[in-house]
């Protein structure tokens, strides 16, 4: 694929164990893991006490750094929304990172990982981390989002939209939680989706809907409102694609449209999902509502 046609939204998905496995097989595992993080990232990592959470934090940062250095390290221009939001999924593992402790490029590669920082967001950024490349904040040029659950980690980078990604373990949602977290229209959407895709279980659909809300919040399109206070409904024409069980595979992810209702006018955004029996991954790209002409047909 030539540079002009390269997707401007990349999503990397990996098992946490596989993502860190290459590092753990060397005596320098701890030294290498620490060496890959910037000073601020190391401070945050050291404050995490739970071993699993420390591994998830490191795996998420490794995925972001890998994606950036291989796909986004060129020139940086401000993010401009596009009607053709086409996220591309990559499956990653430690061997893809080029972090062998020996070799002619090892020192430069390790330094590059350290030079790319994923740090805490500024107030008002709806939880999206900031991206700092060689001491320059490029968050206005490259948007980043990270999530992890069920032994998996996902990272999304985009130069065409503010991006949010969420990974959720498939589980039953109690009727009390459904009434609290979902509007009547959203609950009706689940009934429609079950009819459109008989193989989709209620647990998978509730998890999918919650992941859509969380990813939308991370993309910043909900402002400061929590996810449960905003109605998020996929377009009716997207039901079959959303509810289908799709094994994770590298390549373009088919996008579907969303309608988001909050305190003001609805926003229109692109989204993509990977749905498995064990977990659901959703990515949302905040695009310009005025450029959209979607048809919001009810079920």
C-alpha positions in Angstrom: 0.0 0.0 0.0 1.5 3.4 -1.0 1.6 6.2 1.5 -1.1 8.3 -0.2 -3.6 5.4 0.2 -2.6 4.4 3.7 -5.5 4.4 6.2 -5.5 7.5 8.5 -7.1 5.6 11.3 -5.3 2.5 12.7 -6.4 0.1 15.4 -4.0 -2.4 16.9 -5.4 -5.4 18.8 -3.3 -7.8 20.8 -3.4 -10.3 23.7 -1.6 -8.7 26.6 0.5 -11.9 27.1 1.5 -12.0 23.5 2.2 -8.3 23.4 4.7 -8.5 26.3 5.9 -12.1 25.7 9.0 -11.2 23.8 10.2 -9.0 26.6 9.5 -11.5 29.3 11.8 -14.1 27.7 14.9 -12.0 28.4 16.8 -11.3 31.6 16.5 -7.6 30.8 12.7 -7.7 30.8 12.3 -5.2 33.6 15.0 -2.9 32.3 13.6 -3.0 28.8 10.1 -2.4 29.9 11.1 0.6 31.9 13.4 1.9 29.1 10.5 2.0 26.7 8.5 4.5 28.7 9.2 8.2 29.1 9.8 9.7 32.5 6.2 10.7 33.0 5.0 7.3 31.8 7.4 5.6 34.1 6.1 7.6 37.1 2.5 6.5 36.2 3.5 2.9 35.7 5.3 2.8 39.0 2.3 4.0 40.8 0.2 1.1 39.6 0.4 -1.7 42.2 -1.6 -4.5 40.7 0.6 -6.7 38.4 -2.2 -7.2 35.8 -2.9 -3.5 35.6 0.8 -2.8 35.2 1.0 -5.3 32.3 -2.1 -3.8 30.6 -0.7 -0.2 31.0 2.6 -1.2 29.4 0.9 -3.2 26.6 -1.3 -0.3 25.7 1.6 2.1 25.5 3.6 -0.3 23.4 0.8 -0.6 21.0 0.4 3.1 20.6 4.2 3.6 20.2 4.3 0.8 17.6 1.4 2.3 15.6 2.8 5.8 15.7 6.4 4.9 14.7 5.3 2.6 11.9 2.3 4.7 10.6 2.2 8.2 11.9 5.8 9.4 12.5 5.9 11.6 9.4 4.6 15.1 9.0 1.8 16.2 11.3 -1.0 18.5 10.3 -4.2 19.3 12.3 -6.9 16.7 12.4 -9.5 17.3 9.7 -12.7 15.3 9.8 -13.5 13.2 6.8 -16.7 11.7 5.5 -14.8 8.5 4.6 -13.8 7.3 8.0 -12.2 3.9 7.3 -10.5 2.3 10.3 -7.9 -0.4 9.6 -7.4 -3.2 12.1 -4.0 -4.7 12.8 -3.2 -7.7 15.0 0.0 -7.2 16.9 2.5 -9.1 19.0 5.9 -8.3 20.6 7.8 -9.6 17.6 6.3 -6.8 15.5 7.8 -4.0 17.6 11.4 -4.5 16.5 12.7 -4.4 20.1 15.4 -7.1 19.9 18.0 -6.1 22.5 20.8 -6.5 19.9 21.3 -5.3 16.4 22.4 -2.2 14.6 19.1 -0.3 15.0 18.3 -1.4 18.6 19.4 1.7 20.4 17.7 4.1 18.0 14.5 2.0 18.1 14.4 1.9 21.9 15.0 5.7 22.0 12.2 6.3 19.6 9.8 4.3 21.8 10.8 6.5 24.7 10.5 9.7 22.7 6.8 9.1 22.0 4.8 9.8 25.1 1.1 9.0 25.9 0.4 11.1 28.9 -2.6 12.2 31.0 -5.2 14.4 29.3 -5.6 18.1 29.9 -8.8 19.1 31.8 -11.8 19.2 29.4 -10.4 16.6 27.0 -13.0 13.9 28.0 -10.3 11.5 29.1 -8.4 11.3 25.8 -4.7 10.9 26.4 -2.2 13.5 25.0 0.4 12.5 22.4 3.8 14.1 22.8 6.5 13.4 20.2 10.0 14.5 21.1 8.7 17.1 23.6 6.1 18.5 21.2 2.4 18.0 22.0 0.8 16.7 18.7 -2.5 15.8 20.2 -4.2 18.2 17.7 -2.7 16.2 14.8 -3.0 12.6 16.1 -5.8 11.4 18.3 -5.2 8.3 20.5 -7.4 6.0 22.6 -6.6 2.8 24.6 -8.6 0.1 26.2 -8.1 -3.3 27.7 -10.3 -6.1 29.0 -10.4 -9.9 29.2 -6.6 -10.3 28.5 -6.8 -8.2 25.4 -5.6 -4.6 24.7 -6.5 -2.3 21.9 -5.0 1.0 20.8 -6.4 3.4 18.2 -4.6 6.3 16.4 -6.2 8.6 13.9 -5.2 11.7 11.9 -8.6 12.2 10.5 -10.9 12.2 13.5 -11.0 12.4 17.3 -11.1 8.7 18.0 -12.4 6.7 21.0 -12.0 2.9 21.5 -13.5 0.6 24.1 -13.0 -3.1 24.8 -15.6 -4.9 27.0 -16.0 -8.5 28.2 -19.3 -9.9 27.1 -21.5 -10.4 30.2 -25.2 -10.3 31.2 -26.6 -6.9 32.1 -29.2 -6.9 34.9 -32.6 -5.4 34.3 -31.7 -2.7 36.9 -28.6 -1.8 35.0 -30.5 -1.8 31.7 -33.0 0.7 33.0 -30.3 2.9 34.5 -27.8 2.9 31.6 -30.0 2.6 28.5 -32.9 4.7 27.2 -36.2 3.2 26.0 -35.0 3.8 22.4 -31.8 1.9 23.1 -33.6 -1.0 24.7 -35.8 -1.1 21.7 -32.7 -1.2 19.5 -31.6 -4.4 21.3 -35.0 -6.0 20.5 -34.6 -5.0 16.8 -31.1 -6.3 16.6 -32.1 -9.6 18.1 -34.8 -9.9 15.4 -32.4 -8.8 12.6 -29.6 -11.2 13.8 -31.2 -14.2 15.6 -27.7 -15.6 16.4 -26.8 -12.5 18.5 -27.2 -13.2 22.2 -28.7 -10.5 24.5 -25.5 -10.4 26.5 -23.5 -9.6 23.4 -25.9 -6.9 22.3 -26.0 -5.2 25.7 -22.2 -5.3 25.8 -22.0 -3.9 22.3 -24.3 -1.0 23.1 -22.4 -0.1 26.3 -19.1 -0.3 24.4 -20.6 2.1 21.8 -21.5 4.6 24.5 -18.1 4.3 26.2 -16.2 4.7 22.9 -18.3 7.7 22.0 -17.5 9.3 25.4 -13.8 8.7 24.8 -14.0 10.3 21.3 -15.1 13.4 23.0 -18.5 13.8 21.2 -20.4 13.6 24.5 -18.7 16.5 26.0 -18.6 16.2 29.8 -21.8 14.2 30.1 -21.3 10.6 31.3 -22.1 7.8 28.8 -25.2 6.7 30.6 -26.8 10.2 30.2 -26.6 10.1 26.4 -28.6 8.1 23.9 -26.5 6.3 21.3 -28.4 4.5 18.6 -26.9 2.8 15.5 -28.8 3.4 12.3 -31.3 0.7 11.5 -29.5 -0.3 8.3 -26.5 -1.2 10.4 -28.1 -3.7 12.6 -27.1 -6.8 10.8 -23.5 -5.8 10.4 -23.2 -4.7 14.1 -24.8 -7.8 15.5 -22.8 -10.3 13.4 -20.0 -12.2 15.1 -16.8 -11.3 13.4 -13.5 -12.9 14.3 -10.7 -10.4 14.6 -8.8 -10.3 11.3 -6.4 -7.8 9.8 -7.9 -5.4 7.3 -10.4 -2.6 6.9 -13.2 -2.6 9.4 -16.6 -1.9 7.9 -18.0 1.3 9.4 -21.5 2.0 10.4 -23.3 5.3 11.4 -24.4 6.4 14.8 -27.0 8.9 16.1 -26.0 10.4 19.4 -28.6 12.4 21.4 -27.5 14.5 24.4 -28.5 17.8 25.8 -28.5 19.5 22.3 -28.7 18.5 18.7 -27.7 15.0 17.6 -24.1 14.4 16.4 -23.5 11.9 13.6 -20.4 9.8 13.9 -18.7 6.8 12.3 -18.1 3.6 14.2 -16.7 0.1 13.7 -16.9 -3.0 15.8 -15.4 -6.5 16.3 -17.8 -8.8 18.1 -16.8 -12.1 19.5 -18.4 -14.5 22.0 -16.0 -13.4 24.8 -15.5 -9.6 24.1 -16.6 -6.6 22.0 -14.4 -3.9 20.6 -15.9 -0.6 19.4 -14.1 2.3 17.8 -15.8 5.7 17.2 -14.5 8.5 15.0 -16.0 12.0 15.6 -16.8 13.4 12.1 -18.5 16.5 10.9 -22.3 16.2 11.3 -22.9 18.7 8.5 -21.1 16.4 6.0 -23.5 13.5 6.8 -26.7 12.7 5.0 -27.7 9.5 6.8 -31.2 8.1 6.9 -32.3 7.3 10.4 -35.0 4.8 9.8 -36.6 3.3 13.0 -36.7 -0.5 13.5 
